[in-house]
Amino acid sequence: MSSGSLFVIKLGSSTIVNHPHIFEEISRIVKRGNQVLLVAGGAEAIKQKYESIPRAMPFLTLPSGDEVRYCSPEEMPIIRAAYHEIILPTIHTQLKAYGLSVFSQLGGDQGLVYGEKAKPLKVIKNQKSIIVRDSMFGHFVGSHVAFLKSALQAFDVVCVSPPILDPELDVYINIDADVLAAHLAVDLEAHHLRFVTGTAGLLEDIEDKHSTIQSVYTNDELSFVKGRMKQKVRAAQLAIRQGVCDVNISGPHTLEAPGKTWFWNMDRELGAFDLLNKVARIPSVSQDEHVLSHYLLETIKQPPVSGEIDHAGNIVFRKGNGPHTLLLLGHIDTVPHVWPVRSDSKGITGRGIVDAKGCFVNFIHLLQEVDVPEQGSLLVIGAVEEEISSSKGAHFIRDHYKADAVIIGEPSGVESLTLGYYGLFKLEITIHRAQEHTAAKDSQSVIDELYSVVSDIRVLVRDIDPQSLSSLIDIEHQNERGFLTVKGTLNFRISPAAGNDYWKKIDLSFGENVTVEILRATPGFSNSRTGSLVKAFVRSFAKQGKSIHYIKKRGTSDMNTLATTWDSVPMVAYGPGDSSLDHTNDEYLHYGEVEQTRTILKEAVNEWFRLRLEE
């Protein structure tokens, strides 16, 4: 039961029946806080059902030479029985063994998924072309999205299989399970779509199990694809063209092995911006960074760069083993709402492209472009959960890594260097008391009382930090069993001048009905303009004919978290993008700016190592 990111996973019946380890992998996805919609195929189960009757399974030969199962009205009850008796019970049993709750049914039951019967089929029989009019194969039209979303909220795993319902004819119609998965992923705006198959992804040579194609781009010619794989490829391409960003075919019978083929709704010729476009297309809303971090770990193979995923889930690359360490710290998570990534000749738009995937991809390119001296070490980390209060990745880095200087990957624009950030003081205010009549003398609603408490707290904080900014960002109200409860979340942006212990000076006592909990009290931080790190940037800017513009931001970043104990470590933030677009639906990153900041960053890193070794 989760409100996390949605994985739509299509499993073939051979995987379901013969390879139960796949359910352990699915349980891991659920236990990371994600929603899972399984779409089950049935070929193996249908075969077993026919063998148990016994009855010959009928096929039709298409003009292309491909054979397809003949789904006449007489065969449909057998097909439905195969799902009811073999596929769905197996899925229930396997997932329940991992403690997961499961809701499953045929797509056609209660008309959950509906479609329409296809036109009569032209087939080849006895070497003659004939028309078959009673085939019950059909096409997807739609699904009851609201019901599916409710089921995904209520159960750990929801499973849907063919056949679906033709409401016009009031009959079940068969549909390809791969195509069904693609359509449901589009309908539900899934974050990730997976097709698990019996090979290591899409093979260039079916006889060579090591010939996995890593990437398929929009206009690639795929004439070598044969048999059942054709339908998976069609389904994957259908999904990416209709807005599902992250799609791959994986196997054999696994989601986790390196054998994966990723489908990208982008051109093959993007060159220096290829990785940026791919990273943008893999959704990584906070606490769903797992897919992106593993993609990067499997993709970035640039000896002598080493890579790992640490215990917090951060993706960590290191080049060089010398004692002088420069940390390039970005973050790979984004705020929610993922929309299809689009790119044009000048740039790219998509969730997180400005904040801050563009910055982190620049860091990754530096692993290849910077020559780290023998006494140096370049550490590149993509942190998790920067966009939520936990800052899990940054806390782990603060407590388990060391560095002599830090460059944070946050948008500053080409011309500016960020020296510091305001801190974040986040409070949850709860007022809970018995209900009373609103017409009673001196009556004040709990919501009115909340606003009054908020006003008082704002005065208290301004006395400590006149430069602070605040906003009431959320209110929940509840009336239950005669008691009223209101909860409000109040955010303050705290200037570096307030100091580290500002929160200890604020009395948050407001009587027995009012509770104020401090969710976060991160101080602001500001780096000085002196020191080798800033000097390295000054020289790099000058080399590009630019004068440096120093800024301090009112937002927060992982710099604040590190600074709670790394107070003597120089830190700045630099990267492409207009930070006023952070967290908006208008994030757009210009390729030209990416290139310029990459050039300045590369020279600044080289200069820092030179200055460091001279000290």
Disulfide bonds with the S-S distance in Angstrom:
none
